[in-house]
Amino acid sequence: MSKKLENIDIEVNELKDKSIPTWEVIIPNKKSIGLIEKINGKYRATTTKTNNVLFDKSLESSINDLLSYFTLHEK
């Protein structure tokens, strides 16, 4: 069984009030799906709903991981 492919529009907003580089990934007019923080050269993505943590080497990969997790587990 496979899910039907669909495009998901997102916004990635840098949060300036944090002590470390942080971005919030949002589905416009719906909800936040997670936060990404750059820690020791790695990107740590934390899902909003379940607080699961995913690590990656680039911001783009972290964003993709959050979207994949959201699509498979939270949608």
mmCIF file of the N, C-alpha and C atoms, coordinates in Angstrom:
data_MODEL
# 
_entry.id   MODEL 
# 
loop_
_atom_site.group_PDB 
_atom_site.id 
_atom_site.type_symbol 
_atom_site.label_atom_id 
_atom_site.label_alt_id 
_atom_site.label_comp_id 
_atom_site.label_asym_id 
_atom_site.label_entity_id 
_atom_site.label_seq_id 
_atom_site.pdbx_PDB_ins_code 
_atom_site.Cartn_x 
_atom_site.Cartn_y 
_atom_site.Cartn_z 
_atom_site.occupancy 
_atom_site.B_iso_or_equiv 
_atom_site.pdbx_formal_charge 
_atom_site.auth_seq_id 
_atom_site.auth_comp_id 
_atom_site.auth_asym_id 
_atom_site.auth_atom_id 
_atom_site.pdbx_PDB_model_num 
ATOM 1   N N  . MET A 1 1  ? 0.839  -1.170 0.000  1.00 0.00 ? 1  MET A N  1 
ATOM 2   C CA . MET A 1 1  ? 0.000  0.000  0.000  1.00 0.00 ? 1  MET A CA 1 
ATOM 3   C C  . MET A 1 1  ? 0.891  1.243  0.000  1.00 0.00 ? 1  MET A C  1 
ATOM 4   N N  . SER A 1 2  ? 0.592  2.137  -0.878 1.00 0.00 ? 2  SER A N  1 
ATOM 5   C CA . SER A 1 2  ? 1.360  3.379  -0.915 1.00 0.00 ? 2  SER A CA 1 
ATOM 6   C C  . SER A 1 2  ? 0.418  4.563  -0.815 1.00 0.00 ? 2  SER A C  1 
ATOM 7   N N  . LYS A 1 3  ? 0.973  5.641  -0.300 1.00 0.00 ? 3  LYS A N  1 
ATOM 8   C CA . LYS A 1 3  ? 0.174  6.849  -0.185 1.00 0.00 ? 3  LYS A CA 1 
ATOM 9   C C  . LYS A 1 3  ? 0.265  7.642  -1.473 1.00 0.00 ? 3  LYS A C  1 
ATOM 10  N N  . LYS A 1 4  ? -0.785 8.362  -1.767 1.00 0.00 ? 4  LYS A N  1 
ATOM 11  C CA . LYS A 1 4  ? -0.806 9.216  -2.944 1.00 0.00 ? 4  LYS A CA 1 
ATOM 12  C C  . LYS A 1 4  ? 0.163  10.373 -2.727 1.00 0.00 ? 4  LYS A C  1 
ATOM 13  N N  . LEU A 1 5  ? 0.985  10.673 -3.734 1.00 0.00 ? 5  LEU A N  1 
ATOM 14  C CA . LEU A 1 5  ? 1.926  11.777 -3.637 1.00 0.00 ? 5  LEU A CA 1 
ATOM 15  C C  . LEU A 1 5  ? 1.193  13.105 -3.696 1.00 0.00 ? 5  LEU A C  1 
ATOM 16  N N  . GLU A 1 6  ? 1.642  14.042 -2.866 1.00 0.00 ? 6  GLU A N  1 
ATOM 17  C CA . GLU A 1 6  ? 1.063  15.367 -2.887 1.00 0.00 ? 6  GLU A CA 1 
ATOM 18  C C  . GLU A 1 6  ? 2.121  16.379 -2.494 1.00 0.00 ? 6  GLU A C  1 
ATOM 19  N N  . ASN A 1 7  ? 1.979  17.585 -2.971 1.00 0.00 ? 7  ASN A N  1 
ATOM 20  C CA . ASN A 1 7  ? 2.892  18.666 -2.601 1.00 0.00 ? 7  ASN A CA 1 
ATOM 21  C C  . ASN A 1 7  ? 2.411  19.313 -1.314 1.00 0.00 ? 7  ASN A C  1 
ATOM 22  N N  . ILE A 1 8  ? 3.359  19.615 -0.440 1.00 0.00 ? 8  ILE A N  1 
ATOM 23  C CA . ILE A 1 8  ? 3.047  20.298 0.798  1.00 0.00 ? 8  ILE A CA 1 
ATOM 24  C C  . ILE A 1 8  ? 3.811  21.618 0.799  1.00 0.00 ? 8  ILE A C  1 
ATOM 25  N N  . ASP A 1 9  ? 3.093  22.726 0.869  1.00 0.00 ? 9  ASP A N  1 
ATOM 26  C CA . ASP A 1 9  ? 3.738  24.022 0.967  1.00 0.00 ? 9  ASP A CA 1 
ATOM 27  C C  . ASP A 1 9  ? 4.229  24.214 2.388  1.00 0.00 ? 9  ASP A C  1 
ATOM 28  N N  . ILE A 1 10 ? 5.448  24.745 2.520  1.00 0.00 ? 10 ILE A N  1 
ATOM 29  C CA . ILE A 1 10 ? 5.986  24.996 3.858  1.00 0.00 ? 10 ILE A CA 1 
ATOM 30  C C  . ILE A 1 10 ? 6.620  26.379 3.909  1.00 0.00 ? 10 ILE A C  1 
ATOM 31  N N  . GLU A 1 11 ? 6.815  26.862 5.126  1.00 0.00 ? 11 GLU A N  1 
ATOM 32  C CA . GLU A 1 11 ? 7.611  28.050 5.393  1.00 0.00 ? 11 GLU A CA 1 
ATOM 33  C C  . GLU A 1 11 ? 8.698  27.638 6.362  1.00 0.00 ? 11 GLU A C  1 
ATOM 34  N N  . VAL A 1 12 ? 9.901  28.180 6.160  1.00 0.00 ? 12 VAL A N  1 
ATOM 35  C CA . VAL A 1 12 ? 10.993 27.961 7.093  1.00 0.00 ? 12 VAL A CA 1 
ATOM 36  C C  . VAL A 1 12 ? 11.399 29.336 7.609  1.00 0.00 ? 12 VAL A C  1 
ATOM 37  N N  . ASN A 1 13 ? 11.171 29.558 8.887  1.00 0.00 ? 13 ASN A N  1 
ATOM 38  C CA . ASN A 1 13 ? 11.438 30.856 9.499  1.00 0.00 ? 13 ASN A CA 1 
ATOM 39  C C  . ASN A 1 13 ? 12.566 30.735 10.503 1.00 0.00 ? 13 ASN A C  1 
ATOM 40  N N  . GLU A 1 14 ? 13.572 31.613 10.358 1.00 0.00 ? 14 GLU A N  1 
ATOM 41  C CA . GLU A 1 14 ? 14.658 31.642 11.331 1.00 0.00 ? 14 GLU A CA 1 
ATOM 42  C C  . GLU A 1 14 ? 14.183 32.390 12.572 1.00 0.00 ? 14 GLU A C  1 
ATOM 43  N N  . LEU A 1 15 ? 14.435 31.803 13.733 1.00 0.00 ? 15 LEU A N  1 
ATOM 44  C CA . LEU A 1 15 ? 14.043 32.423 14.990 1.00 0.00 ? 15 LEU A CA 1 
ATOM 45  C C  . LEU A 1 15 ? 15.245 33.181 15.540 1.00 0.00 ? 15 LEU A C  1 
ATOM 46  N N  . LYS A 1 16 ? 15.144 34.499 15.574 1.00 0.00 ? 16 LYS A N  1 
ATOM 47  C CA . LYS A 1 16 ? 16.273 35.356 15.948 1.00 0.00 ? 16 LYS A CA 1 
ATOM 48  C C  . LYS A 1 16 ? 16.508 35.428 17.449 1.00 0.00 ? 16 LYS A C  1 
ATOM 49  N N  . ASP A 1 17 ? 15.519 35.112 18.272 1.00 0.00 ? 17 ASP A N  1 
ATOM 50  C CA . ASP A 1 17 ? 15.630 35.288 19.718 1.00 0.00 ? 17 ASP A CA 1 
ATOM 51  C C  . ASP A 1 17 ? 16.272 34.097 20.437 1.00 0.00 ? 17 ASP A C  1 
ATOM 52  N N  . LYS A 1 18 ? 16.865 33.183 19.707 1.00 0.00 ? 18 LYS A N  1 
ATOM 53  C CA . LYS A 1 18 ? 17.477 31.982 20.295 1.00 0.00 ? 18 LYS A CA 1 
ATOM 54  C C  . LYS A 1 18 ? 18.997 32.154 20.383 1.00 0.00 ? 18 LYS A C  1 
ATOM 55  N N  . SER A 1 19 ? 19.628 31.460 21.327 1.00 0.00 ? 19 SER A N  1 
ATOM 56  C CA . SER A 1 19 ? 21.082 31.553 21.507 1.00 0.00 ? 19 SER A CA 1 
ATOM 57  C C  . SER A 1 19 ? 21.856 30.741 20.465 1.00 0.00 ? 19 SER A C  1 
ATOM 58  N N  . ILE A 1 20 ? 21.199 29.773 19.831 1.00 0.00 ? 20 ILE A N  1 
ATOM 59  C CA . ILE A 1 20 ? 21.812 28.987 18.766 1.00 0.00 ? 20 ILE A CA 1 
ATOM 60  C C  . ILE A 1 20 ? 20.951 29.145 17.514 1.00 0.00 ? 20 ILE A C  1 
ATOM 61  N N  . PRO A 1 21 ? 21.538 28.969 16.317 1.00 0.00 ? 21 PRO A N  1 
ATOM 62  C CA . PRO A 1 21 ? 20.736 29.083 15.095 1.00 0.00 ? 21 PRO A CA 1 
ATOM 63  C C  . PRO A 1 21 ? 19.557 28.105 15.116 1.00 0.00 ? 21 PRO A C  1 
ATOM 64  N N  . THR A 1 22 ? 18.355 28.652 14.954 1.00 0.00 ? 22 THR A N  1 
ATOM 65  C CA . THR A 1 22 ? 17.130 27.850 15.056 1.00 0.00 ? 22 THR A CA 1 
ATOM 66  C C  . THR A 1 22 ? 16.148 28.258 13.971 1.00 0.00 ? 22 THR A C  1 
ATOM 67  N N  . TRP A 1 23 ? 15.491 27.266 13.378 1.00 0.00 ? 23 TRP A N  1 
ATOM 68  C CA . TRP A 1 23 ? 14.483 27.492 12.352 1.00 0.00 ? 23 TRP A CA 1 
ATOM 69  C C  . TRP A 1 23 ? 13.212 26.750 12.725 1.00 0.00 ? 23 TRP A C  1 
ATOM 70  N N  . GLU A 1 24 ? 12.072 27.331 12.377 1.00 0.00 ? 24 GLU A N  1 
ATOM 71  C CA . GLU A 1 24 ? 10.785 26.680 12.597 1.00 0.00 ? 24 GLU A CA 1 
ATOM 72  C C  . GLU A 1 24 ? 10.204 26.328 11.230 1.00 0.00 ? 24 GLU A C  1 
ATOM 73  N N  . VAL A 1 25 ? 9.763  25.091 11.072 1.00 0.00 ? 25 VAL A N  1 
ATOM 74  C CA . VAL A 1 25 ? 9.164  24.636 9.817  1.00 0.00 ? 25 VAL A CA 1 
ATOM 75  C C  . VAL A 1 25 ? 7.653  24.618 10.023 1.00 0.00 ? 25 VAL A C  1 
ATOM 76  N N  . ILE A 1 26 ? 6.948  25.359 9.147  1.00 0.00 ? 26 ILE A N  1 
ATOM 77  C CA . ILE A 1 26 ? 5.511  25.570 9.304  1.00 0.00 ? 26 ILE A CA 1 
ATOM 78  C C  . ILE A 1 26 ? 4.787  25.238 8.002  1.00 0.00 ? 26 ILE A C  1 
ATOM 79  N N  . ILE A 1 27 ? 3.615  24.631 8.149  1.00 0.00 ? 27 ILE A N  1 
ATOM 80  C CA . ILE A 1 27 ? 2.690  24.509 7.032  1.00 0.00 ? 27 ILE A CA 1 
ATOM 81  C C  . ILE A 1 27 ? 1.786  25.735 7.132  1.00 0.00 ? 27 ILE A C  1 
ATOM 82  N N  . PRO A 1 28 ? 1.846  26.650 6.140  1.00 0.00 ? 28 PRO A N  1 
ATOM 83  C CA . PRO A 1 28 ? 1.100  27.905 6.243  1.00 0.00 ? 28 PRO A CA 1 
ATOM 84  C C  . PRO A 1 28 ? -0.386 27.693 6.538  1.00 0.00 ? 28 PRO A C  1 
ATOM 85  N N  . ASN A 1 29 ? -0.912 28.537 7.406  1.00 0.00 ? 29 ASN A N  1 
ATOM 86  C CA . ASN A 1 29 ? -2.321 28.529 7.815  1.00 0.00 ? 29 ASN A CA 1 
ATOM 87  C C  . ASN A 1 29 ? -2.742 27.254 8.527  1.00 0.00 ? 29 ASN A C  1 
ATOM 88  N N  . LYS A 1 30 ? -1.788 26.429 8.938  1.00 0.00 ? 30 LYS A N  1 
ATOM 89  C CA . LYS A 1 30 ? -2.146 25.195 9.638  1.00 0.00 ? 30 LYS A CA 1 
ATOM 90  C C  . LYS A 1 30 ? -1.400 25.096 10.956 1.00 0.00 ? 30 LYS A C  1 
ATOM 91  N N  . LYS A 1 31 ? -0.121 24.683 10.903 1.00 0.00 ? 31 LYS A N  1 
ATOM 92  C CA . LYS A 1 31 ? 0.596  24.449 12.150 1.00 0.00 ? 31 LYS A CA 1 
ATOM 93  C C  . LYS A 1 31 ? 2.090  24.306 11.936 1.00 0.00 ? 31 LYS A C  1 
ATOM 94  N N  . SER A 1 32 ? 2.808  24.371 13.044 1.00 0.00 ? 32 SER A N  1 
ATOM 95  C CA . SER A 1 32 ? 4.239  24.106 13.046 1.00 0.00 ? 32 SER A CA 1 
ATOM 96  C C  . SER A 1 32 ? 4.437  22.595 13.044 1.00 0.00 ? 32 SER A C  1 
ATOM 97  N N  . ILE A 1 33 ? 5.395  22.128 12.245 1.00 0.00 ? 33 ILE A N  1 
ATOM 98  C CA . ILE A 1 33 ? 5.667  20.687 12.259 1.00 0.00 ? 33 ILE A CA 1 
ATOM 99  C C  . ILE A 1 33 ? 6.979  20.369 12.965 1.00 0.00 ? 33 ILE A C  1 
ATOM 100 N N  . GLY A 1 34 ? 7.795  21.400 13.250 1.00 0.00 ? 34 GLY A N  1 
ATOM 101 C CA . GLY A 1 34 ? 9.016  21.120 13.993 1.00 0.00 ? 34 GLY A CA 1 
ATOM 102 C C  . GLY A 1 34 ? 9.976  22.273 14.049 1.00 0.00 ? 34 GLY A C  1 
ATOM 103 N N  . LEU A 1 35 ? 10.983 22.104 14.907 1.00 0.00 ? 35 LEU A N  1 
ATOM 104 C CA . LEU A 1 35 ? 12.072 23.061 15.052 1.00 0.00 ? 35 LEU A CA 1 
ATOM 105 C C  . LEU A 1 35 ? 13.371 22.389 14.647 1.00 0.00 ? 35 LEU A C  1 
ATOM 106 N N  . ILE A 1 36 ? 14.257 23.171 14.030 1.00 0.00 ? 36 ILE A N  1 
ATOM 107 C CA . ILE A 1 36 ? 15.577 22.680 13.660 1.00 0.00 ? 36 ILE A CA 1 
ATOM 108 C C  . ILE A 1 36 ? 16.604 23.580 14.334 1.00 0.00 ? 36 ILE A C  1 
ATOM 109 N N  . GLU A 1 37 ? 17.559 22.961 15.025 1.00 0.00 ? 37 GLU A N  1 
ATOM 110 C CA . GLU A 1 37 ? 18.612 23.703 15.705 1.00 0.00 ? 37 GLU A CA 1 
ATOM 111 C C  . GLU A 1 37 ? 19.965 23.215 15.207 1.00 0.00 ? 37 GLU A C  1 
ATOM 112 N N  . LYS A 1 38 ? 20.893 24.160 15.000 1.00 0.00 ? 38 LYS A N  1 
ATOM 113 C CA . LYS A 1 38 ? 22.247 23.785 14.590 1.00 0.00 ? 38 LYS A CA 1 
ATOM 114 C C  . LYS A 1 38 ? 23.095 23.692 15.845 1.00 0.00 ? 38 LYS A C  1 
ATOM 115 N N  . ILE A 1 39 ? 23.551 22.470 16.147 1.00 0.00 ? 39 ILE A N  1 
ATOM 116 C CA . ILE A 1 39 ? 24.325 22.205 17.355 1.00 0.00 ? 39 ILE A CA 1 
ATOM 117 C C  . ILE A 1 39 ? 25.584 21.429 16.976 1.00 0.00 ? 39 ILE A C  1 
ATOM 118 N N  . ASN A 1 40 ? 26.731 22.008 17.287 1.00 0.00 ? 40 ASN A N  1 
ATOM 119 C CA . ASN A 1 40 ? 28.033 21.366 17.002 1.00 0.00 ? 40 ASN A CA 1 
ATOM 120 C C  . ASN A 1 40 ? 28.165 20.923 15.550 1.00 0.00 ? 40 ASN A C  1 
ATOM 121 N N  . GLY A 1 41 ? 27.710 21.749 14.624 1.00 0.00 ? 41 GLY A N  1 
ATOM 122 C CA . GLY A 1 41 ? 27.844 21.452 13.204 1.00 0.00 ? 41 GLY A CA 1 
ATOM 123 C C  . GLY A 1 41 ? 26.797 20.504 12.647 1.00 0.00 ? 41 GLY A C  1 
ATOM 124 N N  . LYS A 1 42 ? 25.928 19.975 13.494 1.00 0.00 ? 42 LYS A N  1 
ATOM 125 C CA . LYS A 1 42 ? 24.850 19.091 13.041 1.00 0.00 ? 42 LYS A CA 1 
ATOM 126 C C  . LYS A 1 42 ? 23.515 19.797 13.227 1.00 0.00 ? 42 LYS A C  1 
ATOM 127 N N  . TYR A 1 43 ? 22.534 19.341 12.488 1.00 0.00 ? 43 TYR A N  1 
ATOM 128 C CA . TYR A 1 43 ? 21.189 19.910 12.572 1.00 0.00 ? 43 TYR A CA 1 
ATOM 129 C C  . TYR A 1 43 ? 20.283 18.930 13.299 1.00 0.00 ? 43 TYR A C  1 
ATOM 130 N N  . ARG A 1 44 ? 19.679 19.403 14.373 1.00 0.00 ? 44 ARG A N  1 
ATOM 131 C CA . ARG A 1 44 ? 18.772 18.575 15.170 1.00 0.00 ? 44 ARG A CA 1 
ATOM 132 C C  . ARG A 1 44 ? 17.347 19.048 14.929 1.00 0.00 ? 44 ARG A C  1 
ATOM 133 N N  . ALA A 1 45 ? 16.541 18.171 14.355 1.00 0.00 ? 45 ALA A N  1 
ATOM 134 C CA . ALA A 1 45 ? 15.135 18.476 14.094 1.00 0.00 ? 45 ALA A CA 1 
ATOM 135 C C  . ALA A 1 45 ? 14.288 17.788 15.151 1.00 0.00 ? 45 ALA A C  1 
ATOM 136 N N  . THR A 1 46 ? 13.395 18.556 15.765 1.00 0.00 ? 46 THR A N  1 
ATOM 137 C CA . THR A 1 46 ? 12.493 18.020 16.779 1.00 0.00 ? 46 THR A CA 1 
ATOM 138 C C  . THR A 1 46 ? 11.067 18.209 16.291 1.00 0.00 ? 46 THR A C  1 
ATOM 139 N N  . THR A 1 47 ? 10.317 17.113 16.207 1.00 0.00 ? 47 THR A N  1 
ATOM 140 C CA . THR A 1 47 ? 8.932  17.204 15.744 1.00 0.00 ? 47 THR A CA 1 
ATOM 141 C C  . THR A 1 47 ? 8.076  17.875 16.810 1.00 0.00 ? 47 THR A C  1 
ATOM 142 N N  . THR A 1 48 ? 7.129  18.688 16.371 1.00 0.00 ? 48 THR A N  1 
ATOM 143 C CA . THR A 1 48 ? 6.294  19.441 17.297 1.00 0.00 ? 48 THR A CA 1 
ATOM 144 C C  . THR A 1 48 ? 5.329  18.541 18.060 1.00 0.00 ? 48 THR A C  1 
ATOM 145 N N  . LYS A 1 49 ? 4.692  17.641 17.367 1.00 0.00 ? 49 LYS A N  1 
ATOM 146 C CA . LYS A 1 49 ? 3.625  16.842 17.975 1.00 0.00 ? 49 LYS A CA 1 
ATOM 147 C C  . LYS A 1 49 ? 4.149  15.781 18.941 1.00 0.00 ? 49 LYS A C  1 
ATOM 148 N N  . THR A 1 50 ? 5.200  15.060 18.555 1.00 0.00 ? 50 THR A N  1 
ATOM 149 C CA . THR A 1 50 ? 5.655  13.924 19.358 1.00 0.00 ? 50 THR A CA 1 
ATOM 150 C C  . THR A 1 50 ? 7.027  14.114 19.991 1.00 0.00 ? 50 THR A C  1 
ATOM 151 N N  . ASN A 1 51 ? 7.679  15.235 19.702 1.00 0.00 ? 51 ASN A N  1 
ATOM 152 C CA . ASN A 1 51 ? 9.018  15.537 20.226 1.00 0.00 ? 51 ASN A CA 1 
ATOM 153 C C  . ASN A 1 51 ? 10.076 14.499 19.852 1.00 0.00 ? 51 ASN A C  1 
ATOM 154 N N  . ASN A 1 52 ? 9.889  13.807 18.741 1.00 0.00 ? 52 ASN A N  1 
ATOM 155 C CA . ASN A 1 52 ? 10.929 12.911 18.248 1.00 0.00 ? 52 ASN A CA 1 
ATOM 156 C C  . ASN A 1 52 ? 12.075 13.746 17.702 1.00 0.00 ? 52 ASN A C  1 
ATOM 157 N N  . VAL A 1 53 ? 13.296 13.241 17.827 1.00 0.00 ? 53 VAL A N  1 
ATOM 158 C CA . VAL A 1 53 ? 14.481 13.976 17.413 1.00 0.00 ? 53 VAL A CA 1 
ATOM 159 C C  . VAL A 1 53 ? 15.136 13.264 16.247 1.00 0.00 ? 53 VAL A C  1 
ATOM 160 N N  . LEU A 1 54 ? 15.487 14.049 15.214 1.00 0.00 ? 54 LEU A N  1 
ATOM 161 C CA . LEU A 1 54 ? 16.151 13.538 14.021 1.00 0.00 ? 54 LEU A CA 1 
ATOM 162 C C  . LEU A 1 54 ? 17.414 14.363 13.799 1.00 0.00 ? 54 LEU A C  1 
ATOM 163 N N  . PHE A 1 55 ? 18.544 13.736 13.491 1.00 0.00 ? 55 PHE A N  1 
ATOM 164 C CA . PHE A 1 55 ? 19.794 14.453 13.251 1.00 0.00 ? 55 PHE A CA 1 
ATOM 165 C C  . PHE A 1 55 ? 20.174 14.354 11.784 1.00 0.00 ? 55 PHE A C  1 
ATOM 166 N N  . ASP A 1 56 ? 20.797 15.427 11.263 1.00 0.00 ? 56 ASP A N  1 
ATOM 167 C CA . ASP A 1 56 ? 21.250 15.427 9.884  1.00 0.00 ? 56 ASP A CA 1 
ATOM 168 C C  . ASP A 1 56 ? 22.441 16.349 9.722  1.00 0.00 ? 56 ASP A C  1 
ATOM 169 N N  . LYS A 1 57 ? 23.065 16.298 8.524  1.00 0.00 ? 57 LYS A N  1 
ATOM 170 C CA . LYS A 1 57 ? 24.264 17.096 8.266  1.00 0.00 ? 57 LYS A CA 1 
ATOM 171 C C  . LYS A 1 57 ? 23.984 18.432 7.597  1.00 0.00 ? 57 LYS A C  1 
ATOM 172 N N  . SER A 1 58 ? 22.762 18.641 7.087  1.00 0.00 ? 58 SER A N  1 
ATOM 173 C CA . SER A 1 58 ? 22.455 19.910 6.425  1.00 0.00 ? 58 SER A CA 1 
ATOM 174 C C  . SER A 1 58 ? 21.047 20.364 6.790  1.00 0.00 ? 58 SER A C  1 
ATOM 175 N N  . LEU A 1 59 ? 20.828 21.659 6.642  1.00 0.00 ? 59 LEU A N  1 
ATOM 176 C CA . LEU A 1 59 ? 19.511 22.218 6.935  1.00 0.00 ? 59 LEU A CA 1 
ATOM 177 C C  . LEU A 1 59 ? 18.468 21.651 5.976  1.00 0.00 ? 59 LEU A C  1 
ATOM 178 N N  . GLU A 1 60 ? 18.816 21.559 4.713  1.00 0.00 ? 60 GLU A N  1 
ATOM 179 C CA . GLU A 1 60 ? 17.872 21.034 3.715  1.00 0.00 ? 60 GLU A CA 1 
ATOM 180 C C  . GLU A 1 60 ? 17.472 19.588 4.027  1.00 0.00 ? 60 GLU A C  1 
ATOM 181 N N  . SER A 1 61 ? 18.425 18.773 4.405  1.00 0.00 ? 61 SER A N  1 
ATOM 182 C CA . SER A 1 61 ? 18.124 17.383 4.750  1.00 0.00 ? 61 SER A CA 1 
ATOM 183 C C  . SER A 1 61 ? 17.239 17.303 5.988  1.00 0.00 ? 61 SER A C  1 
ATOM 184 N N  . SER A 1 62 ? 17.497 18.186 6.947  1.00 0.00 ? 62 SER A N  1 
ATOM 185 C CA . SER A 1 62 ? 16.666 18.217 8.154  1.00 0.00 ? 62 SER A CA 1 
ATOM 186 C C  . SER A 1 62 ? 15.227 18.592 7.832  1.00 0.00 ? 62 SER A C  1 
ATOM 187 N N  . ILE A 1 63 ? 15.054 19.568 6.948  1.00 0.00 ? 63 ILE A N  1 
ATOM 188 C CA . ILE A 1 63 ? 13.713 19.968 6.523  1.00 0.00 ? 63 ILE A CA 1 
ATOM 189 C C  . ILE A 1 63 ? 13.008 18.792 5.849  1.00 0.00 ? 63 ILE A C  1 
ATOM 190 N N  . ASN A 1 64 ? 13.724 18.106 4.961  1.00 0.00 ? 64 ASN A N  1 
ATOM 191 C CA . ASN A 1 64 ? 13.146 16.941 4.276  1.00 0.00 ? 64 ASN A CA 1 
ATOM 192 C C  . ASN A 1 64 ? 12.776 15.837 5.252  1.00 0.00 ? 64 ASN A C  1 
ATOM 193 N N  . ASP A 1 65 ? 13.628 15.616 6.258  1.00 0.00 ? 65 ASP A N  1 
ATOM 194 C CA . ASP A 1 65 ? 13.319 14.598 7.269  1.00 0.00 ? 65 ASP A CA 1 
ATOM 195 C C  . ASP A 1 65 ? 12.050 14.951 8.042  1.00 0.00 ? 65 ASP A C  1 
ATOM 196 N N  . LEU A 1 66 ? 11.911 16.222 8.431  1.00 0.00 ? 66 LEU A N  1 
ATOM 197 C CA . LEU A 1 66 ? 10.696 16.647 9.141  1.00 0.00 ? 66 LEU A CA 1 
ATOM 198 C C  . LEU A 1 66 ? 9.454  16.432 8.285  1.00 0.00 ? 66 LEU A C  1 
ATOM 199 N N  . LEU A 1 67 ? 9.543  16.799 7.009  1.00 0.00 ? 67 LEU A N  1 
ATOM 200 C CA . LEU A 1 67 ? 8.400  16.613 6.108  1.00 0.00 ? 67 LEU A CA 1 
ATOM 201 C C  . LEU A 1 67 ? 8.056  15.132 5.940  1.00 0.00 ? 67 LEU A C  1 
ATOM 202 N N  . SER A 1 68 ? 9.066  14.307 5.789  1.00 0.00 ? 68 SER A N  1 
ATOM 203 C CA . SER A 1 68 ? 8.834  12.869 5.644  1.00 0.00 ? 68 SER A CA 1 
ATOM 204 C C  . SER A 1 68 ? 8.194  12.301 6.901  1.00 0.00 ? 68 SER A C  1 
ATOM 205 N N  . TYR A 1 69 ? 8.721  12.676 8.051  1.00 0.00 ? 69 TYR A N  1 
ATOM 206 C CA . TYR A 1 69 ? 8.164  12.193 9.314  1.00 0.00 ? 69 TYR A CA 1 
ATOM 207 C C  . TYR A 1 69 ? 6.718  12.645 9.466  1.00 0.00 ? 69 TYR A C  1 
ATOM 208 N N  . PHE A 1 70 ? 6.460  13.922 9.178  1.00 0.00 ? 70 PHE A N  1 
ATOM 209 C CA . PHE A 1 70 ? 5.103  14.455 9.273  1.00 0.00 ? 70 PHE A CA 1 
ATOM 210 C C  . PHE A 1 70 ? 4.147  13.689 8.366  1.00 0.00 ? 70 PHE A C  1 
ATOM 211 N N  . THR A 1 71 ? 4.562  13.468 7.124  1.00 0.00 ? 71 THR A N  1 
ATOM 212 C CA . THR A 1 71 ? 3.712  12.787 6.152  1.00 0.00 ? 71 THR A CA 1 
ATOM 213 C C  . THR A 1 71 ? 3.412  11.355 6.561  1.00 0.00 ? 71 THR A C  1 
ATOM 214 N N  . LEU A 1 72 ? 4.414  10.663 7.089  1.00 0.00 ? 72 LEU A N  1 
ATOM 215 C CA . LEU A 1 72 ? 4.231  9.260  7.449  1.00 0.00 ? 72 LEU A CA 1 
ATOM 216 C C  . LEU A 1 72 ? 3.561  9.027  8.792  1.00 0.00 ? 72 LEU A C  1 
ATOM 217 N N  . HIS A 1 73 ? 3.792  9.915  9.774  1.00 0.00 ? 73 HIS A N  1 
ATOM 218 C CA . HIS A 1 73 ? 3.373  9.610  11.139 1.00 0.00 ? 73 HIS A CA 1 
ATOM 219 C C  . HIS A 1 73 ? 2.349  10.550 11.747 1.00 0.00 ? 73 HIS A C  1 
ATOM 220 N N  . GLU A 1 74 ? 2.282  11.787 11.274 1.00 0.00 ? 74 GLU A N  1 
ATOM 221 C CA . GLU A 1 74 ? 1.455  12.762 11.972 1.00 0.00 ? 74 GLU A CA 1 
ATOM 222 C C  . GLU A 1 74 ? 0.263  13.277 11.181 1.00 0.00 ? 74 GLU A C  1 
ATOM 223 N N  . LYS A 1 75 ? 0.265  13.075 9.910  1.00 0.00 ? 75 LYS A N  1 
ATOM 224 C CA . LYS A 1 75 ? -0.778 13.647 9.063  1.00 0.00 ? 75 LYS A CA 1 
ATOM 225 C C  . LYS A 1 75 ? -2.113 13.015 9.295  1.00 0.00 ? 75 LYS A C  1 
# 
